[in-house]
Amino acid sequence: MKATYFAHDVPIDILRDVPEAKIYLGRRNLNLDEIDNLEPNTVVTISVTLAGGKGGFGSLLRAIGSQISKTTDQQSKRFD
């Protein structure tokens, strides 16, 4: 997950507790102490890796799709 902030709006207190959080100024990785030295209207990007894995709605549909019986009734098919 990525979010863009002005340097003076960065939630530093929260980010100290999130070891996976990375702060970027362009492509340069900053540490939390460097943010205090930036101009207030400098735009930085915060990237946080969330715990979790693959899966989601598409994965769910594929799993359910194999359980649904296929119909041979030609009258039930829709044609546009």
C-alpha positions as CSV (number, residue, x, y, z in Angstrom):
1,M,0.0,0.0,0.0
2,K,1.4,3.4,-0.9
3,A,0.3,6.8,0.2
4,T,1.5,10.3,-0.6
5,Y,1.9,13.0,2.1
6,F,3.4,16.4,2.5
7,A,6.5,16.1,4.7
8,H,4.9,18.1,7.5
9,D,1.9,15.7,7.6
10,V,3.8,12.4,7.8
11,P,2.5,10.4,10.8
12,I,6.0,9.8,12.3
13,D,4.7,8.5,15.6
14,I,2.7,5.8,13.9
15,L,5.5,4.9,11.5
16,R,8.0,4.3,14.3
17,D,5.9,1.2,15.3
18,V,5.7,-0.1,11.7
19,P,9.1,-1.6,10.8
20,E,7.9,-2.5,7.2
21,A,7.2,1.2,6.4
22,K,9.5,2.9,3.9
23,I,9.5,6.6,3.1
24,Y,10.6,7.8,-0.3
25,L,11.6,11.2,-1.7
26,G,11.4,10.4,-5.4
27,R,13.4,7.1,-5.5
28,R,15.5,7.9,-2.5
29,N,14.7,5.9,0.7
30,L,14.6,8.2,3.7
31,N,14.7,7.4,7.4
32,L,12.4,9.1,9.9
33,D,15.0,11.5,11.2
34,E,15.5,13.0,7.7
35,I,11.9,14.1,7.4
36,D,12.4,16.9,9.9
37,N,15.0,18.4,7.6
38,L,12.7,18.6,4.6
39,E,10.7,21.7,3.5
40,P,7.0,21.5,4.7
41,N,5.5,21.2,1.2
42,T,7.9,18.5,0.1
43,V,5.9,15.5,-1.2
44,V,7.0,12.1,0.1
45,T,5.6,8.6,-0.5
46,I,5.1,6.1,2.3
47,S,5.0,2.4,1.3
48,V,3.8,-0.2,3.8
49,T,3.8,-3.9,3.2
50,L,0.7,-5.5,4.6
51,A,0.6,-9.0,5.9
52,G,-1.3,-11.4,3.8
53,G,-1.0,-13.5,0.8
54,K,-2.5,-14.3,-2.5
55,G,-6.1,-14.7,-2.8
56,G,-9.0,-12.5,-3.3
57,F,-12.2,-12.4,-5.2
58,G,-10.7,-13.9,-8.4
59,S,-9.2,-16.8,-6.4
60,L,-12.5,-17.3,-4.7
61,L,-14.4,-17.4,-8.0
62,R,-12.0,-20.0,-9.5
63,A,-12.4,-22.2,-6.4
64,I,-16.2,-22.0,-6.6
65,G,-16.3,-22.4,-10.4
66,S,-15.0,-25.9,-10.3
67,Q,-17.9,-26.9,-7.9
68,I,-20.7,-25.5,-10.0
69,S,-22.3,-28.1,-12.2
70,K,-22.4,-27.3,-15.9
71,T,-25.7,-27.5,-17.6
72,T,-26.4,-29.3,-20.8
73,D,-29.8,-27.7,-21.2
74,Q,-29.6,-25.6,-24.4
75,Q,-32.8,-23.7,-23.5
76,S,-31.2,-22.2,-20.4
77,K,-28.4,-20.4,-22.3
78,R,-28.7,-16.7,-22.9
79,F,-28.1,-15.2,-26.3
80,D,-27.6,-11.5,-26.9
